[in-house]
Amino acid sequence: MTIHKLEQFYDIRKPVVTVGTFDGVHLGHKAILRRLKERALETQGESVVFTFYPHPRSLLFPNQKLGLLNTVNEKAQLLSVFGVGHLIVFPFTPEFSQMTSCEFIYQILFKTLKTSHLIVGHDHHFGRDRQGDTELLKKCTLSHGFDVERVGELREDGTIVSSTKIRQALEAGEVKLAAKMLGYPYRLSGRVVHGNKVGRRIGFPTANLELSSPEKVLPLSGVYAVNVLIHNRKHAGMLNIGTRPTIDNVNNLSVEVHIFNFKEDIYGQEVTLEFLEYIRAEKKFELIENLQSQLETDKVHITGLIFGN
């Protein structure tokens, strides 16, 4: 159940709560969620995730562009699949950002949610200017009758898994590393719109995408092996993110995908991309025939990656 206003939250038995942005719902988050569910089971309570929208950093630092790993709906879906009992998506406003750590504990966790047990991550901070940490949590909760448990860090290939590290990996084109830390391939969705049809003329028709969620991280420009999800069916494809320097004389960024062995008309429909592997950087070719030859090479390479032949 997803709740967007605290007045919609009704009394539940022994709420076991975790608080955070949970952008990406990555492997580090899942370690917290596993402990949340275990503790709820141990105490015969119910699990509650308290998260925010918009992302606090986008409101507090509006001049610093923050790409997100999930939309709020994607996050809710991932948490639902994981089996979270209750999801609270709380509006993060300038007024709320001024609430001190202990005010948040008293007003939200104690008075409203009636928390029985709180689970937090290894680097959890909260309250005005992120002044609250695990030690302050424990100090402020002494008089409120619930305890605090901290879940340790999770590492992947020696790196602490975090939303920031995943964003950095995507921006560097390291989509396989991002998938390792997420626990699933990174996804982008978009509506298929009309393009200039150059790909069709050289034997590589593409679906040009108008992204549904421009606030999400756009991986590094270049060519990628991808899965393309259309009507819950998965198709192999190769994606280009960039300015198409061989074809266009302008710097308009485009996202276009060639779907292998696919001839359906999908204009106006929404498709979802799963990023599998970065293939190469975008390149300007002197002749369109050289681009065509490179695309043929890319397709053979990607087919081998996806199908193992």
Residue pairs with C-beta under 8 A, 6 or more apart in sequence:
1 85
1 86
1 87
2 76
2 87
2 88
2 89
3 9
3 86
3 87
3 88
3 89
4 88
4 89
4 90
4 91
6 88
6 90
6 108
6 112
9 86
9 88
9 112
9 113
11 114
12 45
12 46
12 48
12 85
12 86
13 44
13 45
13 46
14 40
14 43
14 44
14 45
14 46
14 116
14 117
15 45
15 46
15 48
15 86
15 113
15 114
15 115
15 116
16 36
16 39
16 40
16 43
16 45
16 46
16 47
16 48
16 115
16 116
16 117
16 118
16 119
17 36
17 48
17 49
17 50
17 109
17 113
17 115
17 117
17 118
17 119
18 32
18 33
18 36
18 48
18 49
18 50
18 118
18 119
18 120
19 50
19 51
19 109
19 118
19 120
19 124
19 126
20 29
20 32
20 49
20 50
20 51
20 120
20 121
20 124
21 51
21 52
21 55
21 56
21 163
22 29
22 49
22 51
22 75
22 79
23 55
23 68
23 69
23 70
23 75
23 163
24 69
24 70
24 163
24 166
24 182
25 33
25 70
25 75
25 78
25 79
25 82
25 182
26 69
26 161
26 162
26 163
26 166
26 181
26 182
26 183
27 154
27 156
27 161
27 181
27 182
27 183
28 121
28 153
28 154
28 160
28 161
28 162
28 181
29 121
30 82
30 183
31 151
31 152
31 154
32 119
32 120
32 121
32 151
33 47
33 49
33 79
33 82
33 84
35 119
35 149
35 151
36 47
36 49
36 84
36 119
37 47
37 83
37 84
39 45
39 117
39 119
39 149
40 46
40 47
40 85
43 116
43 117
45 116
45 117
46 85
46 86
47 83
47 84
47 85
47 86
48 84
48 85
48 86
48 87
48 88
48 113
48 115
49 79
49 84
49 86
49 87
49 88
50 88
50 90
50 108
50 113
51 75
51 87
51 88
51 89
51 90
52 89
52 90
52 91
52 92
53 72
53 89
53 90
53 91
53 92
54 92
55 66
55 68
55 92
56 92
56 97
57 64
57 66
58 66
58 215
59 92
59 93
59 94
59 97
60 97
67 167
67 170
67 171
67 215
67 216
67 217
67 218
68 213
68 215
68 216
68 217
69 163
69 166
69 167
69 182
69 186
69 216
69 217
70 78
70 216
71 213
71 215
71 216
72 89
74 187
76 87
76 89
79 87
80 87
90 96
97 128
98 128
99 107
99 127
99 128
100 127
100 128
100 131
100 132
101 126
101 127
101 128
101 131
101 132
101 136
101 137
101 140
102 127
102 132
102 136
102 140
103 127
104 126
104 127
104 132
105 132
105 137
105 140
105 141
105 144
106 140
106 144
109 115
109 118
109 141
109 144
109 146
110 141
110 144
110 145
110 146
115 144
115 146
116 146
117 146
117 147
117 149
118 137
118 141
118 146
118 147
118 148
118 149
119 149
119 151
120 134
120 137
120 148
120 149
120 150
120 151
121 150
121 151
122 150
122 151
122 152
122 153
123 153
123 162
124 133
124 134
124 137
124 150
125 131
125 132
125 133
126 132
126 137
132 140
134 148
134 150
137 148
138 147
138 148
141 147
141 148
153 160
153 161
154 160
154 161
155 161
156 177
156 180
156 181
157 177
157 180
159 165
159 181
161 181
165 181
166 178
166 181
166 182
166 186
167 217
169 175
169 177
169 178
169 181
170 178
170 186
170 217
170 219
170 220
170 275
171 217
171 219
171 220
172 220
173 219
173 220
173 222
173 278
174 278
175 185
175 186
175 219
175 224
175 275
175 276
175 277
175 278
176 276
176 277
176 278
178 186
178 275
179 185
179 186
179 275
179 276
185 227
185 274
185 275
185 276
186 217
186 219
186 274
186 275
187 272
187 273
187 274
187 275
188 209
188 211
188 213
188 216
188 218
188 255
188 272
188 273
188 275
189 211
189 212
189 213
189 270
189 271
189 272
189 273
190 209
190 210
190 211
190 212
190 255
190 270
190 271
190 273
191 209
191 210
191 212
191 268
191 269
191 270
192 207
192 208
192 209
192 210
192 266
192 267
192 268
192 269
192 270
192 271
193 208
193 209
193 210
193 267
193 268
194 208
194 267
195 206
195 208
195 254
195 256
196 247
197 205
198 247
198 288
199 205
199 206
199 256
199 258
200 206
202 288
202 291
202 292
202 295
203 292
204 258
204 292
204 295
204 299
205 258
206 240
206 256
206 257
206 258
207 228
207 256
207 257
207 258
207 259
207 266
207 271
208 254
208 255
208 256
209 255
209 256
209 257
209 271
209 273
211 218
211 255
212 270
218 241
218 253
218 255
219 241
219 275
219 278
220 241
220 278
221 241
221 242
221 243
221 253
221 281
221 282
222 240
222 241
222 242
222 278
222 279
222 280
222 281
222 282
223 238
223 239
223 240
223 278
223 279
223 280
223 281
223 282
223 298
224 238
224 239
224 240
224 241
224 275
224 276
224 277
224 278
224 279
225 236
225 237
225 238
225 239
225 276
225 277
225 279
225 301
225 302
225 305
225 306
226 236
226 237
226 238
226 239
226 257
226 273
226 274
226 275
226 276
227 234
227 235
227 236
227 237
227 273
227 274
227 276
227 306
228 234
228 235
228 236
228 237
228 257
228 259
228 271
228 272
228 273
228 274
229 235
229 271
229 272
229 273
229 274
230 259
230 264
230 266
230 269
230 271
234 274
235 259
235 260
235 261
235 262
236 259
236 260
236 302
236 303
236 306
236 307
237 257
237 258
237 259
237 260
237 262
237 273
237 302
238 257
238 258
238 260
238 279
238 295
238 298
238 299
238 302
239 255
239 256
239 257
239 258
239 273
239 275
240 254
240 255
240 256
240 257
240 282
241 253
241 254
241 255
241 282
242 253
242 254
242 282
243 250
243 251
243 252
243 253
243 254
243 282
244 254
244 256
244 282
245 282
245 283
245 284
246 283
246 284
246 285
246 288
246 290
246 291
247 288
247 291
257 271
257 273
258 295
258 299
260 299
260 303
276 305
276 306
277 302
277 305
279 298
279 301
279 302
280 298
283 294
285 291
285 294
303 309
